[in-house]
Amino acid sequence: MAGLDLFETIAAELYPHLTGNETPANAFDERLAAGRGGIRDGVGFYEHEEGPGAAEAATDRRDEGLAALRRALGIGLTAEDDPIE
């Protein structure tokens, strides 16, 4: 998971090469200044039901989903890699 601060940094490097814009949209700065940095803050571009500290719950959901996908595809998954085991 990455917050808006990281996405803003990446956008600042990429935008000049990919678009006519020299800098990222003000939406990053506005949200970051308002304490809306993303899942870590419980809100960014989206509201996260878990509120502040939602990152751990979202990371758990992501890991469970990836583990289920790996099992379904038959990709090597050891018991220690599997969050459900």
C-alpha positions in Angstrom: 0.0 0.0 0.0 1.2 3.5 -0.8 0.0 6.8 0.3 -0.6 10.0 -1.6 2.8 11.4 -0.6 4.5 8.5 -2.5 2.2 8.8 -5.5 2.9 12.6 -5.6 6.6 12.0 -5.7 6.3 9.4 -8.4 4.0 11.7 -10.4 6.4 14.6 -10.1 9.1 12.4 -11.8 6.9 10.8 -14.4 4.5 13.6 -15.5 7.1 15.7 -17.4 8.0 12.6 -19.5 4.4 11.3 -20.0 2.2 14.4 -20.3 2.4 18.1 -21.1 2.2 18.8 -17.4 5.4 19.7 -15.5 3.9 19.0 -12.1 1.3 16.7 -10.6 -2.3 18.0 -10.1 -3.0 20.2 -7.1 -5.3 17.4 -5.8 -2.2 15.7 -4.2 -1.2 18.9 -2.3 -4.7 19.7 -1.3 -5.4 16.3 0.2 -2.0 16.0 1.9 -2.4 19.5 3.5 -5.8 18.5 4.8 -4.4 15.3 6.4 -6.0 13.1 3.7 -2.8 11.2 2.8 -4.5 7.9 2.0 -5.3 4.7 3.7 -2.8 5.4 6.6 -4.9 8.4 7.5 -8.2 6.7 6.8 -9.0 9.0 4.0 -7.4 10.2 0.8 -9.2 10.1 -2.5 -11.5 7.6 -0.9 -13.0 7.2 2.6 -11.8 4.1 4.3 -14.4 2.5 6.6 -11.8 1.4 9.2 -10.7 5.1 9.6 -7.1 5.9 10.7 -5.1 2.7 11.0 -7.0 1.2 8.0 -3.7 0.2 6.4 -3.3 -3.0 8.4 -6.9 -4.2 7.6 -6.4 -3.3 3.9 -3.1 -5.1 3.8 -4.6 -8.2 5.4 -7.5 -8.1 2.8 -4.9 -7.7 0.0 -2.8 -10.6 1.3 -5.7 -12.9 1.7 -6.9 -12.1 -1.9 -3.5 -12.7 -3.3 -3.1 -15.9 -1.4 -6.5 -17.1 -2.7 -5.5 -16.2 -6.3 -2.2 -18.0 -5.9 -4.0 -21.1 -4.6 -6.5 -20.9 -7.5 -3.7 -20.7 -10.0 -1.7 -23.4 -8.4 1.3 -21.1 -7.8 3.6 -22.3 -5.1 2.3 -21.1 -1.7 3.8 -22.4 1.5 1.8 -22.5 4.7 4.0 -19.7 6.1 3.1 -17.5 3.1 -0.6 -18.2 3.4 -2.4 -15.7 5.7 -5.3 -18.1 6.0 -3.3 -21.1 7.2 
